[in-house]
Amino acid sequence: MSSTLCELLHARAREQPDREALVVSGVGALGFAEWADRASAVARGLRRRGVARGDRIGLVFGNGDWLDYAVAFIGTLAAGAVAVPLSDQLSTADLDLRLDHSGATLTLRPADLPALEEAGKEQAGEEQELPTPAAGDLAQILYTSGTTGHPKGVGATHANLAYGWGARRRPFAHSRHLAHGFPIGTNAGQWMLANAIGAHPTVITLPRFTPGRFAKLIEEYRAGTVFLVPTMAIEMLAAGVQTRADLSSVLLLGSAAAPLPGRVAAELMVAFPKATIANYYTSTEAAPAQTVMLFDPSRPSSLGRPTSGGAVRIATATGELLPTGGTGEVWMRSPTASRSYYGDSIASGETFRDGWVRMGDLGYLDRDGYLFLLDRESDVVKSGAHKVSTIHVEEAVYRHPQVVEAAAFGVPHPSLGKAVAVAVVGPVDHAELRAFLKDLLAPHEMPHHLVTLDALPRNHGGKVDKRALREVVQ
């Protein structure tokens, strides 16, 4: 096993120098040898500019810049510095907040790379040795989406990022190409970057996701593996892309970053006739720990069981185990060096404990060890004497055939404290939807407010912004 992604990339470059590692449709491709050489040049250029071991470097790139971003990320690590991945879609205020919090001494954008690489090539002839990052050194600070509060910087070591890579059998060996739609600056995006280094297939993506373009990308490259967030899958189904593109090459379709509604998973099985539908559950804090669920109609809402040496348990806030079937907090155990909140020892102490991570979700385990989520702890609607799961409400709403997307959330109520509200996308009549839900939801779970929107508000990572939804109803 390699101890860093830098070592793994250089090993791959020696073994398969001309093989394409990354492809961005309409932009270009990056082979392993070119990636390693360019990253080394960036690393030397950074050292020449005075970057020291442990310095934090903000990497501000857009989804059309995946090739340059990959070079900048590995170059930053090879220089002994700490990468702070950031999307160029962030507002100036949000970007400055993250750069200030991380203590970044330098910010790199795509336009900065040519000069750095040129300086690095000149430096290479001077035989300056690059530092060798240790497995326990901080490698990355990745910011959470902030959908449940202020975004937090999650620090990961080289050992954490490189865990599980470097084995003889590379993941997704059934595919020559792996297509994904994850944005830069997210945990899912970083997972795809690691896949480009350590997995078998060439990783392909688009500068901008649209259902039709992504379907054509799959068809053009005969992608055997596809990864999406649920909203992208929903958009593809709503657009009927399976009627205009050949998706028969897909053998594995993975959904990550948010729960995949059971109805959507069932529809994906029809749209992708040869694919196994898999739901992946983790978080920026818990990675690389995860659960994986291959869609099973008998357990349509389960998130599966832990993989890759990790573990999951249901416990109280203090870590006391609860019996099988008992509802409590979801905890996940990392199979390697745990992550932590950068510069926040108090929050780290509350979330990271002896290798276990509090996920911020409520759920339970069935007798076979399958995980079921009830809700984000912060999303539970405390209505009168009841606690309402927004995930349960959303699953019921999704069963109506005219609902394209749905999100449930809590809004203030004069006597109950909070009441359930539901935003829907689709041509469903509100009175008809209420009648439909009467047989599926308890009275205290029924929505007090229904609103139809053209689209659900989302952050740059594709997650529904429920704070923005509350502003729509109030």
Protein Blocks (a to p, Z undefined) as FASTA:
>chain_A
ZZbfklmmmmmmmmmmmbcfbdcehibccdfklmmmmmmmmmmmmmmnopaehiacdddd
dfklmmmmmmmmmmmmmnopacddddfkbcfklmmmmmmmnopabdcdfklmmmmmmmmm
mmmmnopacddddfklcfbdcddehlnbccddddddfklmmgoihiabdghklbfbdcdf
bdehiaklmmmmmmmmmmmbdcdddfbdcfklmmmmmmmnopabdcddfklmmmmmmnom
mmmcccklpmbdcdehiacdfklmmmmmmmmmmbccddddddfklpccdcdddddfklmm
bgbjaeehiacddddfkopacdehiacddddddfbdcdddehilklmmmmmgghiacehi
acdddfkopacdfbdfklpccehjbccdfklmmmmmmmpmklmbdcddddddfklopacd
dddedjbdfklmmmmmmmmpcfklpcfbdcddfbdcddfkopacfklmmmmmZZ
